[in-house]
Amino acid sequence: MDLIKNKASSSKVDEGKRPAHEQVYQTLRSQIMYGDLVPGQPVTIQGLTESLGVGMTPVREAIRRLISDGALVFQGNRRVSVPLLSGTDVEQMIFARISIESELSRRATANLKPADIDQLERLDQRLDQTITDGDVSGYLRLNHQFHETLYAHADAPILNDLAERLWLRFGPSLRVVCGRFGTHSLPDRHKDIIASLRAKDAEKVAKATAQDIEQGMELMSDALISA
C-alpha cells in the first residue's frame, strides 16, 4: 500500500478542476496501466481510501469504472485485484490489438505532419535511453506515450477507446515481464513505424505496428507460460 500512496501523491493534478471520483479513477488507472498494482495481489477498498486520502464514495465509483474496463476484478469481502492473464487471454489480446491498432496507425498516417513525426522520433529516442538504462517504469510510460501519440492522429475515437482498454488489461503483466527479464529483451519496431510514416506508406506503417505488437505480446505469452 505504500507504493500506492507514494504514486497517488505524485499524480494529483488539477485537483480543484476535476471531481474526486475522476481524480481517483485517473490515479488508479495509471497505476494499473504501468503495473504499480501487481496482477493477482488483492487490495482493500478501505486501504485504497486511506492511501489516496479520499472518501469511500469516489473510490467505489472509480473501482466500478475500472471493473467495467476489465482492469480490476472484484474478489469479495471488499477486495479487488488486477486480473491475472492466461495464455488464452494473451492470444485474444494479440488478435484484438493487431486488428485495432494497425488500423489506427493506418488512419493516422495521412494526418501526421512532419513535426508530428519528429515528436514521435524524439519519444523513441527517449525510449531507447530507458532501454539502455534498464528503466522499466520509464520504458512502460514512454512506450505507451509513443503509441498513444500516434493513434491520437487517427481521428477514430471509438477505436482509440478500445485500444486504451486493451492497454489497461495487458499493462500490469508487461511490467512483470520487464521486471523479470529486463528491458533489453523487448522488441521495438518503432523506427520501422517512423520510417514508414515519413514515406507516407500507410500499409507499411500498419504492418510495422502489427509486428511491434505481436513480438511484444508473444514475449509476454512465453513468460506467462514459463512462470
Kinemage of the C-alpha trace (Angstrom):
@kinemage 1
@onewidth
@group {chain A} dominant
@subgroup {mainchain}
@vectorlist {calphas} color= white
{ca met a 1} P 0.000 0.000 0.000
{ca asp a 2} L 2.976 2.390 0.493
{ca leu a 3} L 3.631 2.194 -3.252
{ca ile a 4} L 0.046 3.177 -3.972
{ca lys a 5} L 0.262 6.062 -1.540
{ca asn a 6} L 3.506 7.368 -2.993
{ca lys a 7} L 2.241 7.150 -6.555
{ca ala a 8} L -1.040 8.785 -5.641
{ca ser a 9} L 0.636 11.781 -4.021
{ca ser a 10} L 2.721 12.440 -7.133
{ca ser a 11} L -0.169 12.115 -9.591
{ca lys a 12} L -2.698 14.506 -8.087
{ca val a 13} L -3.061 17.176 -10.742
{ca asp a 14} L -5.660 19.916 -11.116
{ca glu a 15} L -7.484 18.667 -8.032
{ca gly a 16} L -9.775 21.667 -7.962
{ca lys a 17} L -10.828 21.157 -11.569
{ca arg a 18} L -11.931 17.515 -11.571
{ca pro a 19} L -14.452 15.618 -9.430
{ca ala a 20} L -12.930 13.421 -6.732
{ca his a 21} L -14.079 10.194 -8.398
{ca glu a 22} L -12.391 11.247 -11.657
{ca gln a 23} L -9.139 12.039 -9.853
{ca val a 24} L -9.227 8.639 -8.151
{ca tyr a 25} L -10.088 6.892 -11.415
{ca gln a 26} L -7.176 8.503 -13.283
{ca thr a 27} L -4.746 7.764 -10.432
{ca leu a 28} L -5.717 4.098 -10.181
{ca arg a 29} L -5.879 3.767 -13.959
{ca ser a 30} L -2.287 4.996 -14.257
{ca gln a 31} L -1.115 2.635 -11.508
{ca ile a 32} L -2.776 -0.305 -13.253
{ca met a 33} L -1.593 0.672 -16.749
{ca tyr a 34} L 2.050 0.820 -15.684
{ca gly a 35} L 1.994 -2.170 -13.346
{ca asp a 36} L 2.246 -0.391 -9.999
{ca leu a 37} L -0.553 -2.709 -8.879
{ca val a 38} L 0.678 -6.281 -9.258
{ca pro a 39} L -1.612 -8.776 -11.041
{ca gly a 40} L -3.362 -11.057 -8.569
{ca gln a 41} L -2.452 -9.018 -5.489
{ca pro a 42} L -5.674 -8.063 -3.656
{ca val a 43} L -6.150 -4.593 -2.237
{ca thr a 44} L -8.997 -3.494 0.007
{ca ile a 45} L -11.348 -0.653 -0.791
{ca gln a 46} L -10.707 0.710 2.694
{ca gly a 47} L -6.963 0.562 2.095
{ca leu a 48} L -7.307 2.481 -1.165
{ca thr a 49} L -9.468 5.065 0.565
{ca glu a 50} L -6.837 5.628 3.235
{ca ser a 51} L -3.837 5.660 0.882
{ca leu a 52} L -5.458 8.056 -1.585
{ca gly a 53} L -6.783 10.333 1.133
{ca val a 54} L -10.319 10.488 -0.236
{ca gly a 55} L -13.774 9.298 0.792
{ca met a 56} L -15.243 5.869 0.195
{ca thr a 57} L -17.721 7.050 -2.469
{ca pro a 58} L -15.209 8.277 -5.094
{ca val a 59} L -13.089 5.145 -4.588
{ca arg a 60} L -16.111 2.904 -5.106
{ca glu a 61} L -17.100 4.834 -8.242
{ca ala a 62} L -13.579 4.621 -9.653
{ca ile a 63} L -13.414 0.899 -8.920
{ca arg a 64} L -16.794 0.366 -10.578
{ca arg a 65} L -15.488 2.028 -13.752
{ca leu a 66} L -12.236 0.063 -13.698
{ca ile a 67} L -14.109 -3.219 -13.269
{ca ser a 68} L -16.222 -2.226 -16.273
{ca asp a 69} L -12.978 -1.520 -18.189
{ca gly a 70} L -11.751 -5.026 -17.334
{ca ala a 71} L -8.803 -3.542 -15.420
{ca leu a 72} L -9.928 -4.832 -11.991
{ca val a 73} L -11.906 -7.808 -10.708
{ca phe a 74} L -13.958 -7.930 -7.536
{ca gln a 75} L -12.837 -10.655 -5.147
{ca gly a 76} L -15.438 -10.277 -2.424
{ca asn a 77} L -15.012 -9.045 1.136
{ca arg a 78} L -14.443 -5.515 -0.250
{ca arg a 79} L -11.298 -6.565 -2.080
{ca val a 80} L -10.308 -6.046 -5.700
{ca ser a 81} L -7.289 -7.090 -7.742
{ca val a 82} L -5.723 -6.715 -11.152
{ca pro a 83} L -6.634 -9.868 -13.089
{ca leu a 84} L -4.030 -12.485 -13.899
{ca leu a 85} L -3.752 -13.183 -17.629
{ca ser a 86} L -3.844 -16.673 -19.093
{ca gly a 87} L -2.264 -17.763 -22.354
{ca thr a 88} L -5.708 -17.690 -23.955
{ca asp a 89} L -6.210 -14.116 -22.749
{ca val a 90} L -2.966 -13.023 -24.369
{ca glu a 91} L -3.833 -14.838 -27.613
{ca gln a 92} L -7.112 -12.903 -27.842
{ca met a 93} L -5.372 -9.635 -26.992
{ca ile a 94} L -2.828 -10.172 -29.772
{ca phe a 95} L -5.660 -10.563 -32.276
{ca ala a 96} L -7.579 -7.564 -30.925
{ca arg a 97} L -4.555 -5.278 -30.643
{ca ile a 98} L -3.270 -6.046 -34.129
{ca ser a 99} L -6.728 -5.522 -35.625
{ca ile a 100} L -7.417 -2.243 -33.832
{ca glu a 101} L -4.007 -0.644 -33.511
{ca ser a 102} L -2.871 -1.432 -37.050
{ca glu a 103} L -5.983 0.333 -38.305
{ca leu a 104} L -5.315 3.293 -36.010
{ca ser a 105} L -1.769 3.543 -37.398
{ca arg a 106} L -3.045 3.258 -40.943
{ca arg a 107} L -5.554 6.064 -40.412
{ca ala a 108} L -3.040 8.271 -38.633
{ca thr a 109} L -0.511 8.143 -41.481
{ca ala a 110} L -2.302 10.632 -43.726
{ca asn a 111} L -2.895 13.068 -40.845
{ca leu a 112} L 0.618 13.287 -39.426
{ca lys a 113} L 2.676 16.357 -40.299
{ca pro a 114} L 6.500 16.255 -40.382
{ca ala a 115} L 6.598 17.978 -36.972
{ca asp a 116} L 4.343 15.266 -35.548
{ca ile a 117} L 6.672 12.560 -36.843
{ca asp a 118} L 9.621 14.454 -35.362
{ca gln a 119} L 7.818 14.340 -31.998
{ca leu a 120} L 7.399 10.571 -32.295
{ca glu a 121} L 11.088 10.227 -33.140
{ca arg a 122} L 12.073 12.204 -30.040
{ca leu a 123} L 9.845 9.987 -27.919
{ca asp a 124} L 11.501 6.918 -29.432
{ca gln a 125} L 14.953 8.296 -28.668
{ca arg a 126} L 13.958 8.793 -25.036
{ca leu a 127} L 12.512 5.275 -25.087
{ca asp a 128} L 15.821 3.904 -26.361
{ca gln a 129} L 17.551 5.528 -23.398
{ca thr a 130} L 15.213 3.843 -20.906
{ca ile a 131} L 16.027 0.505 -22.537
{ca thr a 132} L 19.758 1.218 -22.222
{ca asp a 133} L 19.309 2.296 -18.604
{ca gly a 134} L 17.068 -0.651 -17.697
{ca asp a 135} L 14.426 1.844 -16.572
{ca val a 136} L 11.296 -0.328 -16.574
{ca ser a 137} L 8.918 2.356 -15.321
{ca gly a 138} L 10.192 4.899 -17.837
{ca tyr a 139} L 10.004 2.343 -20.632
{ca leu a 140} L 6.378 1.479 -19.911
{ca arg a 141} L 5.295 5.116 -19.790
{ca leu a 142} L 7.171 6.220 -22.915
{ca asn a 143} L 6.146 3.138 -24.897
{ca his a 144} L 2.506 3.891 -24.141
{ca gln a 145} L 3.034 7.585 -24.895
{ca phe a 146} L 4.538 6.739 -28.293
{ca his a 147} L 1.555 4.638 -29.328
{ca glu a 148} L -0.972 6.989 -27.735
{ca thr a 149} L 0.530 9.964 -29.596
{ca leu a 150} L 0.482 8.096 -32.903
{ca tyr a 151} L -3.084 6.874 -32.513
{ca ala a 152} L -4.357 10.308 -31.478
{ca his a 153} L -3.894 11.391 -35.105
{ca ala a 154} L -6.179 8.646 -36.444
{ca asp a 155} L -9.353 10.652 -35.738
{ca ala a 156} L -11.022 7.405 -34.613
{ca pro a 157} L -12.216 7.846 -31.003
{ca ile a 158} L -14.085 4.537 -30.817
{ca leu a 159} L -11.048 2.543 -31.919
{ca asn a 160} L -8.850 4.614 -29.626
{ca asp a 161} L -11.054 3.821 -26.642
{ca leu a 162} L -10.898 0.110 -27.429
{ca ala a 163} L -7.109 0.267 -27.719
{ca glu a 164} L -6.782 2.022 -24.354
{ca arg a 165} L -8.933 -0.613 -22.668
{ca leu a 166} L -6.658 -3.323 -24.038
{ca trp a 167} L -3.567 -1.494 -22.764
{ca leu a 168} L -5.166 -1.414 -19.318
{ca arg a 169} L -5.532 -5.194 -19.424
{ca phe a 170} L -2.016 -6.169 -20.504
{ca gly a 171} L -0.001 -3.312 -18.943
{ca pro a 172} L 0.380 -4.883 -15.491
{ca ser a 173} L 1.606 -8.193 -16.932
{ca leu a 174} L 4.056 -6.361 -19.191
{ca arg a 175} L 5.523 -4.746 -16.073
{ca val a 176} L 6.027 -8.207 -14.575
{ca val a 177} L 7.759 -9.429 -17.751
{ca cys a 178} L 10.035 -6.367 -17.846
{ca gly a 179} L 10.883 -6.830 -14.191
{ca arg a 180} L 11.765 -10.469 -14.771
{ca phe a 181} L 13.745 -10.236 -17.997
{ca gly a 182} L 14.732 -6.559 -18.186
{ca thr a 183} L 14.099 -4.031 -20.934
{ca his a 184} L 16.857 -5.241 -23.264
{ca ser a 185} L 14.840 -8.288 -24.306
{ca leu a 186} L 11.893 -6.211 -25.520
{ca pro a 187} L 11.371 -5.860 -29.287
{ca asp a 188} L 10.972 -2.398 -30.773
{ca arg a 189} L 9.715 -1.715 -34.296
{ca his a 190} L 9.192 1.991 -33.696
{ca lys a 191} L 11.933 3.002 -36.113
{ca asp a 192} L 10.217 0.996 -38.854
{ca ile a 193} L 6.973 2.768 -37.992
{ca ile a 194} L 8.653 6.185 -38.151
{ca ala a 195} L 10.401 5.475 -41.462
{ca ser a 196} L 7.132 4.303 -42.993
{ca leu a 197} L 5.322 7.375 -41.656
{ca arg a 198} L 7.880 9.637 -43.339
{ca ala a 199} L 7.312 7.723 -46.582
{ca lys a 200} L 3.534 8.158 -46.145
{ca asp a 201} L 3.151 4.392 -46.675
{ca ala a 202} L 0.088 3.548 -44.602
{ca glu a 203} L 0.274 -0.185 -45.251
{ca lys a 204} L 3.888 -0.413 -44.100
{ca val a 205} L 3.022 1.622 -41.006
{ca ala a 206} L 0.216 -0.812 -40.213
{ca lys a 207} L 2.496 -3.815 -40.822
{ca ala a 208} L 5.274 -2.431 -38.587
{ca thr a 209} L 2.716 -1.719 -35.870
{ca ala a 210} L 1.400 -5.272 -36.107
{ca gln a 211} L 4.939 -6.696 -35.850
{ca asp a 212} L 5.705 -4.481 -32.852
{ca ile a 213} L 2.574 -5.691 -31.079
{ca glu a 214} L 2.955 -9.354 -31.995
{ca gln a 215} L 6.562 -9.646 -30.892
{ca gly a 216} L 5.970 -7.910 -27.572
{ca met a 217} L 2.807 -9.842 -26.748
{ca glu a 218} L 4.319 -13.197 -27.717
{ca leu a 219} L 7.212 -12.476 -25.354
{ca met a 220} L 4.615 -11.885 -22.635
{ca ser a 221} L 2.819 -15.096 -23.538
{ca asp a 222} L 6.052 -17.111 -23.341
{ca ala a 223} L 6.852 -15.557 -19.966
{ca leu a 224} L 3.410 -16.407 -18.587
{ca ile a 225} L 3.681 -19.996 -19.769
{ca ser a 226} L 7.130 -20.440 -18.172
{ca ala a 227} L 6.112 -18.764 -14.905
